[in-house]
């Protein structure tokens, strides 16, 4: 859904205001969609899933050995 001209102007004003008042936050928000950031998030997610798999396998092994 496209924004109206008025909505686009309001968003531009908000962006300018944010950049003037908190340039560090504005910079961090502008980086959210960058490929580097997405790659880092994907790597962290993959490591978390791999860790969960290893933990599940370890628990299953202990249960099998104990029974």
PyMOL commands that set and color helices and strands:
alter all, ss='L'
color gray80, all
select helices_A, chain A and resi 5-21+23-30+35-66
alter helices_A, ss='H'
color red, helices_A
deselect
rebuild
show_as cartoon
